[in-house]
Amino acid sequence: MSSTAPPATTLSDQQAPAAIPIGVAITGCIVPGTIALTFDDGPHIHTPKILNLLRDSNVKASFFVNGQNFASINEPANQDTVRRIVNEGHLLAHHTWSHPDLATLGKADIVSQFKQLEDALFSIVGKYPTYFRAPFFSYNDLVLQTASERGYRVINANIDTKDYENLNDMQVGLRNFRDGLNAGGSIVLAHDVHEATANTLVPGMLAEIKDRGLKGVTVAECLGDPVANWYRTR
C-alpha cells in the first residue's frame, strides 16, 4: 500500500460490523472459513480461462475492472466477459477508468475516474458496482471521501501474490499465496491480465483452497454482505 494511505481507516479480520462500512479500507474477511480471490486490471483475453477454472471448481471470485488499461472495456469480447462475471455470480467491482494513482489527483479527476467506469459498466450490465479498489492500494482522505460519497466499500488485500513480479516463475506467486494463508490472510490480490496467472497461479490457488477445506467466495460474501448490496441502479 502507498504511504499516502491513512493507517487508521482499516477494518481488521476480527471485527464484524453490523453493516459493511463505505469509504473505509477493508483488508480481510470476517466470515470464518472463507477465502476471497480478487483479480485486478481486466477484463482481458485471459479472464475467460480464469472464469472457466472458477466454474469447474465451484469457486466465486471478485473482479476489479478498469475501463482502459491492458485492454478496453468497450471491446465486444470484453463486454461479454463483464456480463459473464455478473451472470456467473462473481462480484464485478470498480478499479477506476484508467488505473492512475488516485492519491496524486484532485477532486475533479478522481470523480472522473469513478464516473467514466460507472457509465461504461451501467451500459454493459445495467447497474453500478458498490465495491472499489484503488490502484496500487494508493489513496488519501480525499479518495476515501469521494468513494464514500459514491457509496463504495473500499477493498484492500492481506495476501499479495505479486504475480506481476514473477511471470517467469509463478511458483513464487503460489508460495506467496500459501505464506499469506499461513499468516491468516483471506483477501487475495492477483491479476487476470497475465497468462501465467491463468495457467499456473489460479489452478494452484484453487487446489490449495480445496486441500485446506476453505470456501472460495466473493469479497462481498466473505464480509457477510447480501447479494442485494453488491450493486446499485442509481
Disulfide bonds with the S-S distance in Angstrom:
Cys29-Cys222 2.29
